[in-house]
């Protein structure tokens, strides 16, 4: 089976590691500590409920390839960033068993803390440094940029009551406005992180945006792929910090990285994923890494959309086990 990563060199550009791509990366869930504490019955119900959606996503990929063999990998994200989980030797065994009972296989297991920092690489900081938000029209740019303020919007905020125009006149209230709104605005203002005593805590939407970029194979640090999946024996440690950010569970799995992603999530993630799409729409990814993905996909006879948000898909489930 091809290696996950390899080096490529583009004329007049530094070496940038390329990656092998699956056609789809399907996320089978993103659970919090309180979900995992509900026990094996909850996990079995979760995977049983999402199994039809996984098979539909896989079949959609197969149909789009016109008879060519589909490469589809699955992944699962656990939150070890905001809460302390039960030991991995307990959680992982329960996850794999529950998935198997529903006829599903988890190819890759990822830790949410790895979206903040993968070893010595500060992933979240790297992505924050690639935000390219511009001041909207009718503003003077006095508001700090997102990488300084920790806030990102999709348009123009309402003026503060204290806003004073030239000649000392108070500026009247105005509603916020979405950039390129379709007649009516849907305005969002997203907190990317907060600081508590100088310690930065990244927000769930921002880490989820990093997670999407990881799965799309578009993150590089000094030309190298970050958080590459690491095979791990079944002898699980008792501490999550002893595990790599992304664990390869199935030796014969298609690549962790994919041209497109599908995330099957409970409806409670709707607001989070709306924020994720807003963030991704304002991230300038490594142009060489992006071109590698576009060219590789084209060589396989499929065209990738230019916009990142058009490469990700969602299934938001309603009556899932998470709501029972």
Secondary structure, 3 states (H helix, E strand, C coil): CCCCEEEECCCCCCCEEEECCEEEEEEEEEECHHHHCCCHHHHHHHHHHHHHHHHHHHHHHHHHCCCCCCCEEEEEEECCCCCCCCCHHHHHHHHHHHHHHCCCCCCEEEECHHHHCECCECHHHHHHCCECCCCCCCCCCCCCCHHHHCEEECEECCCCCCCECHHHCECCCCCCEECCCCCCCCCCEEECEEEECCEEEECHHHHHHHHHHHHCCCCEECCEECCCCEECCCCCCCCHHHCCCEEECCCCCCCCCEEEEEEEEEHHHHHHHHHHHHHHCCECCCHHHHHHHHHHHHHCCCCCCCCHHHHEEEEEECCCHHHC
